[in-house]
Amino acid sequence: MDNTGLSFSSYSAMPVQWFPGHMTSARKKAAETMARTDVVIEVLDARLPEASSNPMIRELRLARQRPCLKVLNKSDMADPVATRAWLDHFNSQPGVKAIAICCKKAGDVAKVTAQCQLLAPHRDDTLKPLRMMIMGIPNVGKSTLMNALLKRKVAAVGDQPAVTKSQQSLDINNRMSLTDTPGMLWPKIQHDSDGYMLAASHAVGINAVIEEEVATFLAAILLQRYPALLQARYGFDPAAMDAVAVLEAVARKRGCILKGRQAGQLDMDKASIILLTDYRNGTLGRISLETPATRTVMLTAARSAATADEGQAPEE
């Protein structure tokens, strides 16, 4: 995997922002529940661990000095080399433990409660049961994890973001309890690339994005880091292509042709949905949209741009 940064300025026509009204009340309720929580389980998308980490969750848990288990879910769809780098990165942080799992594997799920117990060893009996709270952004698998931990379906699961709208608490056994929370984004996504990664991974509502822009953003990453996966899936050589050309090639290979007044033209919307769907369900292969190294490059560039903007600000 190429660890260099990418510039998406030519593709990011509209910043991605999505903060439905129920998320404000969800944040307030989460702050109240945090006072009665021993360990925060933050579920992340293993393909974009930092972009899918809600800064409000860090703020809430640090205010209460609660340890955090970062669960990199969907690790079966992420680049294993990138995932290893992220685990090393998170495990170097104080009060944090990170593991990579796939909720479909019982052995992986069992690691969650075991690691939480290590983070709060003083809560380990019927008088002082271990109280855990699952948090994260929409569509990272929080409810799927809760169902797996409880070994029964207690939380609604769907492929659309923000399926869970309210908290629910249940006992795993007489020594452990678990609270599931609604997926929360934050009011303003600071970095455009984060918004596009979240959109590519279906963490924001479709009404907040233009899918062709998101697919073009994704194609740019695939071109630089995973060109062989593009060729294997769609049967074209991506060498010398740009991101738009990739979408056009997908449209041709999949027969995405418009009818009616625009008959014969490529259906770029349909091609965009095909590329995004193949990424989201893992059909394209094991792909990570960011690494600690690419994250550092992005943040450095953002700081430099901010400094330059400040220097050009008119004097009052």
Beta strands, then each sheet from edge to edge (+ up, - down):
strand 1: 39-45
strand 2: 68-73
strand 3: 96-100
strand 4: 130-136
strand 5: 168-173
strand 6: 176-180
sheet 1: 3+ 2+ 1+ 4+ 6+ 5-
end
